[in-house]
Amino acid sequence: MRLESGTRSILAYFRDEAGAAQAAQTLTQLGFQDISVDTIVSVPGRAVYSSPATSLTAMVLGAGPGQRGDSQVLLGADPDVSGMAGRSGDGLGYTHLLAMAVDSDQADRAVRVLKSCGALV
């Protein structure tokens, strides 16, 4: 995507979908457009495991229609499951991304709104 001159893109990370949706609604009410909210997953299809939950992986990451057992074994190394590897930085637990394009002169206002809604910008 190429932005027009005088336009900035903003990426804001949220811990839950409700926070991201609320921020998008607030920004829309303030007249901002070109806003999208997406879910971030480290492993595509991550929430599809055995049902009922028959492993630690399935219990931590979710249960659903069955998937091959080797996927559960590999995902058992995920720090959320094993607890053996740490994650560092402020990005821990941010699962939703709000992306928007704004006029450069309105960018600071949009960032203030996002931060007041709990975003990591």
C-alpha positions as CSV (number, residue, x, y, z in Angstrom):
1,M,0.0,0.0,0.0
2,R,1.3,3.4,-0.9
3,L,0.1,6.4,1.2
4,E,-0.6,9.7,-0.4
5,S,1.5,12.7,0.5
6,G,0.4,14.2,3.9
7,T,-1.0,10.8,5.1
8,R,0.3,8.7,8.0
9,S,-0.4,5.1,8.9
10,I,-0.9,4.1,12.5
11,L,-0.7,0.6,14.0
12,A,-2.2,0.1,17.4
13,Y,-2.1,-3.2,19.4
14,F,-4.8,-4.3,21.8
15,R,-5.0,-7.1,24.3
16,D,-8.6,-8.0,23.4
17,E,-11.1,-7.6,20.6
18,A,-13.5,-5.5,22.7
19,G,-10.8,-2.8,23.3
20,A,-9.9,-2.7,19.6
21,A,-13.6,-2.5,18.6
22,Q,-14.3,0.3,21.1
23,A,-11.3,2.3,19.8
24,A,-12.4,1.8,16.2
25,Q,-15.9,3.0,17.1
26,T,-14.6,6.0,19.0
27,L,-12.3,7.0,16.1
28,T,-15.2,6.6,13.6
29,Q,-17.4,8.8,15.7
30,L,-14.6,11.4,15.7
31,G,-14.7,11.4,11.9
32,F,-11.7,9.1,11.2
33,Q,-12.0,6.6,8.3
34,D,-9.9,3.9,6.8
35,I,-9.8,1.8,10.0
36,S,-9.4,-2.0,10.1
37,V,-9.2,-4.4,13.1
38,D,-7.6,-7.8,12.7
39,T,-6.7,-10.7,15.0
40,I,-3.0,-11.6,15.4
41,V,-2.1,-15.3,15.7
42,S,1.4,-16.6,16.0
43,V,0.3,-19.9,14.5
44,P,-2.5,-19.9,11.8
45,G,-5.3,-22.2,12.8
46,R,-4.0,-22.2,16.4
47,A,-7.4,-22.6,18.1
48,V,-8.2,-26.0,16.4
49,Y,-7.2,-28.9,18.6
50,S,-8.8,-32.0,20.1
51,S,-12.2,-32.0,21.6
52,P,-12.6,-32.6,24.5
53,A,-9.2,-31.1,25.5
54,T,-6.9,-34.1,25.9
55,S,-3.6,-32.3,26.2
56,L,-2.0,-29.3,27.9
57,T,-1.8,-27.6,24.5
58,A,-5.5,-28.1,23.9
59,M,-6.4,-26.8,27.4
60,V,-4.2,-23.7,27.1
61,L,-4.7,-22.7,23.4
62,G,-8.3,-23.9,23.0
63,A,-10.3,-27.0,22.0
64,G,-12.2,-27.6,18.8
65,P,-12.6,-30.1,16.0
66,G,-9.7,-32.6,16.0
67,Q,-6.4,-32.0,14.4
68,R,-3.4,-34.2,13.9
69,G,-1.6,-35.0,17.2
70,D,1.8,-33.9,15.9
71,S,0.6,-30.3,15.7
72,Q,-0.3,-30.4,19.4
73,V,3.2,-31.7,20.2
74,L,4.9,-28.9,18.3
75,L,2.6,-26.2,19.8
76,G,3.5,-27.5,23.2
77,A,6.7,-25.6,22.9
78,D,4.8,-22.3,22.6
79,P,5.7,-20.1,25.7
80,D,2.0,-19.8,26.5
81,V,1.8,-23.6,26.9
82,S,5.1,-24.6,28.3
83,G,6.0,-21.6,30.5
84,M,9.6,-22.6,29.9
85,A,10.5,-19.8,27.5
86,G,9.8,-16.2,28.3
87,R,8.7,-13.5,26.0
88,S,10.1,-10.1,26.5
89,G,9.0,-6.6,25.6
90,D,5.7,-4.8,25.7
91,G,4.2,-6.9,22.9
92,L,3.2,-9.7,25.3
93,G,-0.5,-10.5,25.1
94,Y,-1.4,-8.1,22.3
95,T,-3.7,-10.2,20.1
96,H,-5.6,-7.5,18.0
97,L,-4.3,-4.9,15.6
98,L,-6.0,-1.7,14.6
99,A,-4.5,-0.2,11.4
100,M,-5.5,3.2,10.1
101,A,-4.5,5.9,7.7
102,V,-4.9,9.5,8.7
103,D,-4.0,13.0,7.6
104,S,-0.6,13.9,9.1
105,D,-2.1,16.8,11.0
106,Q,-4.6,14.5,12.7
107,A,-2.2,11.7,13.6
108,D,-1.3,13.0,17.1
109,R,-5.0,13.2,18.0
110,A,-5.7,9.7,16.8
111,V,-2.7,8.3,18.8
112,R,-4.0,10.0,21.9
113,V,-7.4,8.4,21.4
114,L,-5.8,5.0,20.8
115,K,-3.7,5.2,23.9
116,S,-6.6,6.3,26.0
117,C,-8.4,3.1,24.8
118,G,-5.4,1.0,26.1
119,A,-3.5,0.5,22.9
120,L,0.2,0.0,22.4
121,V,1.0,2.4,19.5
